Amino acid sequence: MGRLLLRRPGGRFLGRLWRQVPRDGGFVEFFSVVCPFCLETVEIDVDPQTEGSFVQDCSVCCHPWQVHVVRDQDGAVDVRIESTD
C-alpha cells in the first residue's frame, strides 16, 4: 500500500503510508517519514489535491525538508523528503 522507509543517496527518504482519514471528498493520507537531520520517524499529512513540492519543518528538530508528492494515474501516492541544504 505505501512504501517502506528507505534511505536514498543524497539524504532522500521515502515515506510509508500510515493511515487515511476522509476529508473534502477524498482522503487525507498520513505518511511516516524519517527526518534526514535528526533521523527521527515523524508523521506528515498530504491532502487529496496535493502534488508537487513544498517545504515543511521537522516536528522534532525544526529543520526544513523539501517534500515531494507524486501521484500516478491510478491514484497511488509517492512521498519523499530530502534536506533543503
Phi, psi and omega in degrees: 000308177247196179248151176287158177286112182231135174272132179251158176304145179084016177077020180271141179231142174267147177268155176245126180300126185257312180196165178233140180231128181297136175197133174052045177076008178215200179235129169283128183254133179255128181245140173268122181230161178251125179294130179289351179263301185264351179063020175276146175275125179229165182250134173236151179251145181232118179292158183301330182267354185289129175205147181107210184236149174205164179258136177220141179274145175295135180285350179261304186255353177070008174286145181279144174242159167260119180258130179244125180240122179235132178246134177268180184296335180272358179092358177291144185246134174245120179242130174221152179233156175209159179292154183270356180248000000 
